[in-house]
Amino acid sequence: MSGNVIRLLRAEPRAPHAPRCMWRDCVLAGLLLPTAILEGVLREHVVWRPVATAAAVIVICTLLWRRTHPLATVAIAFGTVIVLAIAALIGPGETIGLNTTIAIVLLPYSLARWGSGREVTIGLAIIVVALVMGTASDYTGVVEAVAGTIFLLFFPTLGATVRYWTTSRSRELDQVRLREREQLARELHDTVAHHVSAIAIRAQAGRVVAVSHPEAAMDALTVIEKEASRTLAEMRIMVRGLRDAEVLALAPQPGLADLKRLASSDLPRVEVELSGDLVELGPSVEAAIYRIAQESITNAVRHARQATRIAVVVTGEKDCVRLTIRDDGATDSAPRNSLGYGLVGMTERAMLLGGSFEAGPGPEKGWAVVAVLPKAGAAR
């Protein structure tokens, strides 16, 4: 069992999207470097003052690359600590170093947060050696040694915890997007099946009347061409969605005609307004409008503080349809469903249809959701 755990740890890849040197790293190094130099110059009773100051400068400089090169920075910084500890044991018998070197504790955190499993294994071995050597060169009792060990090992533990939480949340977001794609595929299944059935019926009818009524056969071909084009457009969307193999329910999907059912006279009052050209909307677009409006209303009802009105406006424009949901609740800069994944699902649905989705505080007060979708529902 332990062997399997070690193999899994060593096979763990680096955490993705490790940020390069950030402005706050430069600020931190810019503050610590002059502090270390001043401590090295002004502090009394510093053993091997130039060496201790140089070691502090080396440790501080490694902070700039601790995310992109976690193992290298740990090896350099803690390797310096090991060398100083050996020198202290051989030479003066006193600790060689400055208080500013405490910044080294950020490196074990970055190692566990961003490093690969192999890097974490090697880096922790280096840290443990440095910890043992440092304790041996400056042993002040069991309590202090245990406390120092716990303090140092707390940071890689914290880094591993943050990494696990971030990875778990990323996987949950992927699951939300996957479920939204699956739901979209379910909804499009009925639409495509309807179009294909219409094509088959028209083809059969055209073949029957082709000899006696050629003009009727041409009409049938026109209908077949139109239905086939719409089917292909819907299929382009469906093949981008993910779905499982369970049986799909052939129930009619909600559309614009069902939006009025979302209206309510309860507080907060929900008002639905349709305007513009909304005739030639694809079924997938109508279903998306309904789902986004439904989710947005639910969020507003649950989280909009002091809201009395929720306005749902659907406007048909030349090539797209715009859905806007606004409430008059108290302004809040945090997402209404920050603990959930409703916004993620709505964004994924809009993007799958080739549209856009935005959500945030309204211009005056409350919360606003705006989705713009192409009328045909094809993203390409």
C-alpha positions in Angstrom: 0.0 0.0 0.0 2.7 2.5 1.0 4.6 1.6 -2.2 1.6 2.5 -4.3 1.2 5.8 -2.5 4.8 6.7 -3.1 4.5 5.8 -6.8 1.3 7.8 -7.1 3.0 10.8 -5.4 6.1 10.6 -7.7 3.8 10.4 -10.8 1.9 13.5 -9.8 2.4 16.2 -12.5 3.1 19.8 -11.7 0.1 21.9 -10.8 -1.1 23.7 -13.9 -0.9 27.5 -14.6 1.9 28.3 -12.1 2.2 32.1 -12.2 5.6 33.6 -13.0 7.2 36.3 -10.9 4.3 38.6 -9.8 4.4 42.2 -8.7 3.9 41.2 -5.0 7.0 39.0 -5.2 9.0 41.9 -6.4 7.6 44.1 -3.6 8.4 41.4 -1.0 11.9 41.0 -2.3 12.3 44.7 -2.5 11.4 45.1 1.1 13.4 42.1 2.4 16.6 42.8 0.6 17.4 46.2 2.2 16.1 44.8 5.5 18.6 41.9 5.4 21.4 44.2 4.4 20.6 46.6 7.2 20.4 43.8 9.7 23.7 42.4 8.5 25.3 45.8 8.9 23.7 47.1 12.1 22.8 44.1 14.2 25.2 43.2 16.9 26.8 39.8 17.5 26.4 38.4 14.0 28.6 35.4 13.5 30.5 35.6 10.2 28.6 38.8 9.2 29.4 38.8 5.4 28.6 35.2 5.0 25.3 35.5 7.0 24.3 38.5 5.0 25.1 36.9 1.7 23.1 33.8 2.7 20.1 35.9 3.5 20.3 37.7 0.2 20.5 34.3 -1.6 17.4 33.1 0.2 15.4 36.3 -0.5 16.3 36.2 -4.2 15.0 32.6 -4.6 11.5 33.8 -3.6 11.2 35.4 -7.1 11.2 31.9 -8.8 9.6 29.8 -6.1 6.5 29.0 -8.2 8.0 28.3 -11.6 11.1 26.5 -10.2 10.0 25.2 -6.8 12.6 22.4 -6.5 15.5 24.5 -7.6 14.7 27.3 -5.2 14.3 24.8 -2.3 17.7 23.2 -3.2 19.5 26.5 -3.4 18.0 28.1 -0.2 18.0 25.0 2.0 21.3 23.9 0.6 22.7 27.2 1.8 21.2 26.5 5.3 22.8 23.1 5.3 26.2 24.5 4.4 25.9 27.2 7.2 24.8 24.5 9.7 27.8 22.4 8.9 30.1 25.4 9.1 28.6 26.3 12.5 29.2 22.7 13.8 32.8 22.7 12.6 33.7 26.3 13.3 32.3 28.8 15.8 29.6 26.5 17.4 27.1 29.3 17.0 24.2 29.9 14.6 25.3 31.6 11.4 22.4 33.6 9.9 20.1 36.5 10.1 16.5 36.8 11.3 15.5 37.9 7.8 16.2 34.4 6.6 12.8 33.4 8.1 11.4 34.2 4.6 12.6 30.7 3.6 9.4 29.2 4.9 7.6 30.4 1.8 9.6 27.9 -0.3 8.2 24.7 1.2 4.7 26.1 0.7 5.4 26.8 -3.0 7.1 23.3 -3.4 3.9 21.5 -2.2 1.6 23.9 -4.0 3.2 23.9 -7.5 5.8 21.2 -7.7 5.5 17.8 -9.3 5.4 14.7 -7.1 9.0 13.9 -7.8 10.0 17.5 -7.0 8.0 17.4 -3.8 9.7 14.1 -2.7 13.2 15.4 -3.4 12.5 18.8 -2.0 11.1 17.5 1.3 14.2 15.3 1.7 16.4 18.4 1.4 14.2 20.3 3.8 14.3 17.5 6.4 18.1 17.3 6.1 18.3 21.1 6.6 16.0 20.8 9.6 18.1 18.1 11.2 21.3 20.0 10.6 19.9 23.3 11.8 18.6 21.7 14.9 21.9 20.0 15.6 23.9 23.3 15.1 21.5 25.3 17.4 20.0 22.8 19.8 18.1 24.5 22.6 16.0 21.7 23.9 13.3 19.2 22.9 10.4 21.6 23.1 12.1 24.2 20.9 13.2 21.5 18.4 9.6 20.0 18.2 8.1 23.5 17.9 10.5 24.4 15.1 9.8 21.2 13.2 6.1 21.7 13.4 6.4 25.3 12.3 8.5 24.5 9.3 6.4 21.5 8.2 3.2 23.5 8.5 3.9 25.4 5.3 4.3 22.4 2.9 1.1 21.0 4.6 -0.7 24.2 3.9 0.6 24.2 0.3 -0.7 20.7 -0.3 -4.0 21.6 1.2 -4.4 24.6 -1.0 -3.4 22.5 -4.0 -5.9 19.8 -3.2 -8.7 22.4 -2.7 -7.9 24.1 -6.0 -7.7 20.8 -7.9 -11.0 19.7 -6.4 -12.7 22.9 -7.3 -11.3 22.7 -10.8 -12.7 19.2 -11.2 -16.1 20.3 -9.9 -16.2 23.1 -12.4 -15.3 20.6 -15.2 -18.2 18.4 -14.0 -20.6 21.4 -14.1 -19.5 22.1 -17.7 -19.9 18.5 -18.6 -23.4 18.3 -17.1 -24.4 21.4 -19.0 -23.2 20.0 -22.2 -25.0 16.7 -21.5 -28.2 18.6 -20.8 -27.8 20.6 -24.0 -27.3 17.3 -25.9 -30.5 15.9 -24.3 -32.5 18.9 -25.3 -31.2 18.9 -28.9 -31.9 15.2 -29.2 -35.7 15.8 -29.6 -35.2 18.6 -32.0 -33.0 16.6 -34.3 -35.3 13.6 -34.1 -38.2 15.9 -35.1 -36.4 17.3 -38.1 -35.2 13.9 -39.3 -38.8 12.5 -39.0 -40.1 15.5 -41.1 -37.4 14.8 -43.7 -38.4 11.1 -44.0 -42.1 11.9 -44.3 -41.6 14.6 -46.9 -39.3 12.3 -48.9 -41.9 9.5 -48.9 -44.6 11.9 -49.9 -42.5 13.4 -52.7 -41.7 10.0 -54.1 -45.4 9.1 -54.2 -46.5 12.3 -56.1 -43.3 12.7 -58.2 -44.9 11.3 -61.4 -48.4 12.8 -61.2 -47.6 16.1 -59.5 -43.9 17.2 -60.2 -44.5 20.6 -58.6 -45.5 18.9 -55.3 -42.3 16.9 -55.5 -40.3 20.1 -55.8 -42.2 21.5 -52.8 -41.2 18.4 -50.8 -37.6 18.8 -51.8 -37.6 22.5 -50.7 -39.0 21.4 -47.3 -36.4 18.6 -47.1 -33.6 21.1 -47.8 -34.8 23.5 -45.1 -35.2 20.7 -42.5 -31.9 19.2 -43.4 -30.1 22.5 -43.0 -31.7 23.1 -39.6 -30.8 19.5 -38.6 -27.2 20.0 -39.5 -27.0 23.2 -37.5 -28.4 21.5 -34.5 -26.1 18.5 -35.0 -23.0 20.8 -35.0 -24.0 21.9 -31.5 -24.9 18.4 -30.3 -21.6 16.8 -31.3 -19.8 19.4 -29.2 -21.8 18.4 -26.1 -21.1 15.4 -24.0 -23.7 12.9 -23.1 -24.0 9.5 -21.5 -25.7 6.4 -22.9 -28.9 6.4 -20.8 -32.3 6.6 -22.5 -33.4 10.2 -23.4 -36.9 11.3 -22.5 -38.7 12.6 -25.6 -40.4 15.4 -23.8 -40.8 18.9 -25.4 -38.1 21.3 -24.4 -39.1 24.7 -22.8 -38.9 27.7 -25.1 -40.0 31.3 -25.4 -43.7 30.3 -25.0 -42.8 29.0 -21.5 -41.1 32.2 -20.4 -44.4 33.8 -19.3 -44.8 31.0 -16.8 -41.8 32.4 -15.0 -43.6 35.6 -14.3 -44.9 36.0 -10.7 -46.7 38.6 -8.7 -45.0 37.5 -5.4 -42.2 39.5 -4.0 -39.9 40.0 -5.6 -42.2 40.4 -8.6 -41.0 38.8 -11.8 -41.9 40.6 -15.0 -41.3 39.1 -18.5 -41.1 41.2 -21.7 -40.6 39.9 -25.2 -39.8 42.3 -28.0 -38.2 42.4 -31.5 -38.0 39.7 -34.1 -38.2 36.4 -32.2 -39.7 34.2 -35.0 -36.8 32.3 -36.5 -35.1 31.2 -33.3 -33.5 27.8 -33.2 -35.0 25.4 -30.6 -31.7 25.1 -28.8 -31.6 28.9 -28.5 -35.1 29.0 -27.1 -34.3 26.3 -24.6 -31.1 28.2 -23.5 -33.0 31.4 -23.0 -35.5 29.7 -20.8 -32.8 27.8 -18.8 -30.7 30.9 -18.2 -33.7 33.0 -17.3 -34.9 30.3 -14.9 -31.5 30.0 -13.2 -31.1 33.8 -13.0 -34.5 34.3 -11.4 -33.8 31.5 -8.9 -30.5 33.2 -7.9 -32.2 36.6 -7.6 -35.1 35.3 -5.5 -32.7 33.5 -3.1 -29.9 36.0 -2.8 -31.1 39.5 -3.9 -31.4 41.4 -0.6 -34.3 43.9 -0.4 -35.3 43.1 -4.0 -38.9 44.0 -5.1 -38.7 43.4 -8.8 -37.0 41.2 -11.3 -37.2 42.2 -15.0 -36.7 39.6 -17.7 -36.3 41.2 -21.2 -35.8 39.2 -24.4 -35.0 41.3 -27.4 -34.7 39.9 -30.9 -32.1 41.7 -33.0 -30.9 41.2 -36.6 -28.8 38.1 -36.1 -29.0 37.5 -32.4 -31.3 37.5 -29.4 -30.4 39.4 -26.2 -31.6 38.2 -22.8 -31.3 40.6 -19.9 -32.3 39.9 -16.3 -32.1 42.7 -13.7 -33.2 43.0 -10.1 -33.5 46.1 -7.9 -31.9 44.5 -4.8 -29.0 45.9 -2.8 -25.8 46.1 -4.7 -23.3 43.3 -3.9 -20.0 42.9 -5.6 -19.8 39.2 -4.8 -21.5 36.7 -7.2 -25.0 35.8 -6.0 -24.2 32.1 -6.2 -20.5 32.2 -5.3 -20.8 29.0 -3.4 -22.5 27.2 -6.3 -21.9 26.8 -10.0 -24.9 28.3 -11.6 -22.9 31.0 -13.4 -20.5 28.4 -14.7 -23.3 26.4 -16.2 -25.0 29.4 -17.8 -21.7 30.6 -19.3 -21.0 27.1 -20.7 -24.4 26.9 -22.3 -24.1 30.3 -23.9 -20.6 29.6 -25.2 -21.6 26.2 -26.7 -24.3 28.0 -28.7 -21.7 30.6 -30.0 -22.9 33.4 -27.7 -21.7 35.3 -24.7 -22.7 35.6 -21.1 -22.0 38.3 -18.5 -23.1 38.7 -14.9 -22.3 41.3 -12.3 -23.6 44.3 -10.3 -26.0 46.5 -12.1 -25.2 50.1 -13.2 -27.3 51.5 -10.4 -28.2 48.7 -8.0 -29.0 45.1 -7.9 -27.6 42.4 -10.2 -27.6 42.1 -14.0 -27.3 39.1 -16.2 -26.9 39.5 -20.0 -26.7 36.7 -22.5 -26.4 37.2 -26.3 -27.1 34.2 -28.5 -27.1 33.8 -32.3 -30.6 33.2 -33.6 -29.7 30.0 -35.4 -28.0 28.5 -32.5 -24.9 27.4 -34.5 -21.6 28.4 -33.0 -19.7 28.3 -36.2 
